Amino acid sequence: MTRSVFYGFGAYVGSLTGTTTCGFWPDDPTSFKWDHTRLVPVDLGKTPRAHQLGTIALDDIEVDDHVSDPTPGLTKIGPMWPDGTTCGAVWLASTYYDRLDPNVKPPRVPPGGDFFDYELTSVVTWIGSTIGSTIGSTMAQRFHGVHATIQKIADPLALVTIWHPGTSQVPNQPPAATLWLDLALVASPIADGFTTIGIDPARDPQTGALFLDQPTARAIALRGPKIPRSLGSDFLPSGAR
């Protein structure tokens, strides 16, 4: 099974270069002195949906789907120009992020961010696709990264305290929920390299990253991270995945 990993950033669109292409600043443009050489380029048409339709290869995905897509992703700018939202969240594919020019590559956690980078990470699993393939494949599952602490264990269940993404290190911030979960059923396994906490206290950390599947994230009513900070948050999108 292959995966696409997405990192969340704030986005202030500063240039439109095509129907789906643009450049954005990852923070208030005044902090960049409106310098267009600092814009992050992205093609909002190169999405998981485009790969599912067979128009791009898996490793050509640049950005998560828009929240208005039939199977919604997490990106909120665009999705097309000349109309489209010019300030909001953009979730870049990790493979595309890694290829960005270091001069425009934004930090995983913005200045002043009170959270861990995994809280701005989403993982999509695929069935029937390989890296480089242009053949559309099926999106199997999506996991959202959150900060969590295991309070008690009654194998196979764990009593877990979970914070809304992007809030875990905010002083006096109450958690989103504390509830019993079977992590083997609702979370990405530690072996996949995303979740770090587990039910064996002799071996597994009890506080850290937990990647919850989308149905569980929605059942807990987790809010998406507030990016950019000037915008309000919203519940994580529902959908088939």
Secondary structure, 3 states (H helix, E strand, C coil): CEEEEEEEEEEEEEEECCCCEEEEECCCHHHHCCCHHHCEEEECCCCHHHHHCCCCCHHHCCECCECCCCCCCCECCECCCCCCECEEEEEEEHHHHHHCCCCCCCCCCCCCCCCCHHHHEEEEEEECCCCCCCCCCEEEEEEEEEEEEEEEEECCEEEEEECCCCCCCCCCCCCCEEEEECHHHHECCHHHCCCCCCCCCCCCCCEEEEEEEHHHHHHCCCECCCCCCCCCCCECCCCCC
